[in-house]
Amino acid sequence: MTYFDHVINDSSSTPEQRQIAYNGRGWARAKYYNTIEGLDDFKSSYQMGELNTNAYKESILGYALALIQATGDSNFDRAIQLLADELELANPTFVLGIEHTCIGVSSPEAHAMLAYAYYWRNQPLLAKAQINQARKDDTSTTGTVYQIYTTLAAVGLFN
């Protein structure tokens, strides 16, 4: 995080370097603390626009995941807009390509998070389509997709 802080605060850093640093610091905070801790950094990186395509996409993903963890109707609505529209995950079969796989979020996991947000915004058909495809793409019984699937099943999505 110190490296990212240096780049953000260095007056000679370019806007693109700052965007990358905000995104990197957001993911570092998410990994070290929790995803919500990266919210402001992800938002800052996202608001800088598409200066660096990879940092921009990763910041959208981080921003949306932090909003989902923060909960609340407006946060879920914004997360849905970010994931479904800006990252094009509205199509359940769309494969999200993220350059830095070390951030630890796969395409099926992103779809599962979108399913979770859809469910809590009373869009069960969209939630089912997303989580069913995510489970098809990630059949693990120990990962994030499975955890979200069992949570959605427990709250009645499949009833």
GIJO-V263225 format. One record per pair of residues at least 6 apart in sequence whose C-alpha atoms are under 8 Angstrom apart, sorted by the first residue. I is the first residue (numbers start at 1). GAP is how many residues later the second one is. If there is no record, write none. Layout:
i=I gap=GAP
i=I gap=GAP
This chain:
i=1 gap=24
i=1 gap=27
i=1 gap=28
i=4 gap=17
i=4 gap=18
i=4 gap=20
i=4 gap=21
i=5 gap=16
i=5 gap=20
i=7 gap=6
i=7 gap=10
i=7 gap=11
i=7 gap=14
i=8 gap=9
i=8 gap=10
i=8 gap=13
i=8 gap=14
i=15 gap=33
i=15 gap=36
i=16 gap=35
i=16 gap=36
i=18 gap=27
i=19 gap=25
i=19 gap=26
i=19 gap=27
i=19 gap=29
i=19 gap=32
i=19 gap=33
i=19 gap=36
i=19 gap=37
i=20 gap=25
i=20 gap=32
i=20 gap=35
i=22 gap=19
i=22 gap=20
i=22 gap=22
i=22 gap=23
i=23 gap=18
i=23 gap=19
i=23 gap=22
i=23 gap=32
i=23 gap=33
i=23 gap=35
i=23 gap=36
i=25 gap=13
i=25 gap=16
i=26 gap=11
i=26 gap=12
i=26 gap=13
i=26 gap=14
i=26 gap=15
i=26 gap=16
i=26 gap=33
i=26 gap=36
i=27 gap=8
i=27 gap=11
i=27 gap=35
i=27 gap=76
i=28 gap=10
i=29 gap=6
i=29 gap=8
i=29 gap=9
i=30 gap=6
i=30 gap=7
i=30 gap=8
i=35 gap=27
i=35 gap=30
i=35 gap=31
i=35 gap=34
i=36 gap=30
i=36 gap=31
i=36 gap=33
i=36 gap=34
i=37 gap=29
i=38 gap=24
i=38 gap=25
i=38 gap=28
i=39 gap=23
i=39 gap=24
i=39 gap=27
i=39 gap=28
i=42 gap=17
i=42 gap=18
i=42 gap=20
i=42 gap=21
i=43 gap=16
i=43 gap=17
i=43 gap=20
i=45 gap=10
i=45 gap=11
i=45 gap=14
i=46 gap=10
i=46 gap=13
i=46 gap=14
i=46 gap=17
i=49 gap=7
i=50 gap=6
i=54 gap=44
i=54 gap=45
i=57 gap=30
i=57 gap=41
i=58 gap=40
i=60 gap=22
i=60 gap=23
i=60 gap=26
i=60 gap=27
i=61 gap=21
i=61 gap=22
i=61 gap=26
i=61 gap=49
i=63 gap=16
i=64 gap=14
i=64 gap=15
i=64 gap=16
i=64 gap=18
i=64 gap=19
i=65 gap=14
i=65 gap=48
i=67 gap=8
i=67 gap=9
i=67 gap=11
i=67 gap=12
i=68 gap=7
i=68 gap=8
i=68 gap=11
i=68 gap=45
i=68 gap=49
i=73 gap=47
i=73 gap=48
i=76 gap=41
i=76 gap=42
i=76 gap=44
i=76 gap=45
i=77 gap=40
i=77 gap=44
i=79 gap=35
i=79 gap=38
i=80 gap=34
i=80 gap=37
i=80 gap=38
i=83 gap=6
i=83 gap=7
i=83 gap=27
i=83 gap=31
i=84 gap=6
i=84 gap=7
i=84 gap=30
i=87 gap=9
i=88 gap=6
i=89 gap=6
i=89 gap=7
i=89 gap=22
i=89 gap=25
i=92 gap=19
i=92 gap=37
i=92 gap=38
i=92 gap=41
i=92 gap=42
i=93 gap=40
i=95 gap=12
i=95 gap=13
i=96 gap=10
i=96 gap=11
i=97 gap=10
i=108 gap=25
i=108 gap=26
i=108 gap=27
i=108 gap=29
i=108 gap=30
i=108 gap=37
i=109 gap=25
i=109 gap=35
i=109 gap=36
i=111 gap=19
i=111 gap=20
i=111 gap=23
i=112 gap=18
i=112 gap=19
i=112 gap=22
i=112 gap=33
i=112 gap=36
i=112 gap=37
i=113 gap=35
i=114 gap=13
i=114 gap=16
i=115 gap=11
i=115 gap=12
i=115 gap=13
i=115 gap=14
i=115 gap=15
i=115 gap=16
i=116 gap=11
i=116 gap=32
i=116 gap=36
i=117 gap=10
i=118 gap=6
i=118 gap=8
i=118 gap=9
i=119 gap=7
i=119 gap=8
i=119 gap=33
i=119 gap=38
i=124 gap=33
i=128 gap=29
i=128 gap=30
i=131 gap=14
i=131 gap=18
i=134 gap=11
i=135 gap=10
i=135 gap=11
i=135 gap=14
i=138 gap=7
i=139 gap=7
i=140 gap=6
i=141 gap=6
i=152 gap=6
